[in-house]
Amino acid sequence: MLLFRPATLADTSALVDLVQSAYRGDASRAGWTTEADLLDGPRIDAELLAVDLANPDGAVLVGEEDGVILACCNLVRRSDTTGYFGMFAVSPLRQGAGLGKEVLAEAERVARDDWDLSALEMTVLEQRPELIAFYERRGYERTGGFAPFPYGEDRVGLPRRDDLRMVVLRKRL
């Protein structure tokens, strides 16, 4: 079982490494959340993470086991009723063991109980149907909306395709 806490700037290196290992490069292929066939380059960098950590309307949560960060997510309050869930990562070697479900449950608890929000939204690459299905099994629904992939923002990845876009999912809490 993970112990959760807010991330600090001291966690920057560990979090950048965790997120990168979960989504990009050969290390990500050990898990099932890899985007290595869709994107190269970084998923996040220290500067982008610092912005998330400093956001007064957000919280980066880490999940630890024996003092080792194994999972994380970023929550952002978007309105009085809705939050955004992103930067979700679990160590590739621990994926499939239920840690992701724990992180998602904790994020939903924080949004609902601590922030008094009634819904969480997220965006997922349309080309990741297995990941969308994971969230749908946990009560997230497609809104019918899409967000464009941030082409040209190399700090969040170098696309290998020109047809990437994000599906918007939402769950009532």
Secondary structure, DSSP 8 states (H G I E B T S, - for coil): --EEEE--GGGHHHHHHHHHHHHSTGGGGGSS---TTTEES-S--HHHHHHHHH-TTEEEEEEEETTEEEEEEEEEE-SSSEEEEEEEEE-GGGTTSSHHHHHHHHHHHIIIIIS--SEEEEEEETT-HHHHHHHHHTT-EEEEEEEE--TT-GGG-EES-S--EEEEEEEE-
